[in-house]
């Protein structure tokens, strides 16, 4: 059940139309339950109708009143609450999305076995919408054969079970099993509302290298040449590739304070030459390379050791040197045998039209010049591509096909790009 509503855009503050969705947030009984509060707020601030269904154990960590205050709706845990409304059936039937965060080992075990002994597990049995589990537990529990089997069972039922983050757990322990940040879970949930089939497990066993963000080329200790790239598109691709089963290495330049994606190995670099060194190393042992970074075309020829002062002694001009063409280098390495011939190579092009041609004219020429397999083309300008949360464009293939990428979130575009990558892998 959906309604059209108007909510405030988080960037501009302007009211924009959206679709009000029915979201059930299930909360398992783990210490990470406190993070569900931020997730619930994110959904309600987006204009959605949210029902929180905790387990009894979850209420040991976060009180019922907190969930009711954040969602604006009553909270029950048992199947005998509000019997005339039959909530254990109705909630699942009417939901557009169910998100379980945190999904504990016990809760996933009960869901995998088809238990219906509380309101949450009953809701899971009646839901026919996308169901998203965000696991959180200690590493040993996540890696135990029973949990591995339960995750596989839930996925075989059509549920989406996220790969957890790695990091600090309860006490002094660290490792895989940390709940992904609420912002990341909310973003993936929003993607499923845009496209319910956006997270298939079609990249399992594959290794994908993604570059993201902008490079910064130093002029002196305080100045650099850079660009407006936020890194959001590359991070979205890395995040989704990991959740579609790939082993992902993200080579990240400068970003606008984006949190690192869960289940992704992130390598931070500053300059184009640093990025080239990492990409060259990683591309030699991967199945796909997605070059979404905005690599600076030029760098200052000379790095000045002290801050350039105004007045006497300041240079009349700054001499620039071309940076390496990382994408063309990967293609050449594939031709030379340093990169496997079946490796899929994806480039990005931020283009503007002029009197000599439109965006696609320049994009087609770039695809032919670079020699990559796929080229994602964005028209850039004020409010387009850079420093925004939405995107669109075209996907050009070396076989001559061209597909328009509909306007939507950068995660939606990332899912379409990964569809093409998956389809190209042998």
ABEGO torsion letter per residue (X at the ends): XBBBBBBBBAAAGBBBBBBBBBBBBBBBBBAAAAAAAAAAAAAAAAGBBBBBBBBAAAAAABBAAAAAAAAGBBBBABAABGAAAGAAAAAAAABABBBBOBBBAAAAAAAAAGBAABAAAAAAAABABBBBBBBBBBAAAAABAAAAAAAAAAAAAGBBBBBBBBEBBBEABBEBGBBBBAAAAAAAAAAAAABAAABBBAABGBBBBBBBEBBBBBABAABBBBBABAGAAAAAAAAAAAAAGBBBBBBBBBBBGBBBBBGBBBBBBABAAAAAAAAAAAAAABABBBBABBBBABBBABBBABBBBBEBGBBABBBBBBBBBAAAAAAAAAAAGABBAABBBBBBBBBBBBAAEBAAAAAAAAAAAAGBABBBBBBBEBGBGBGBABBBEBBBBAAGBBBBBBBEBAAAAAAAAAAAAAAABX
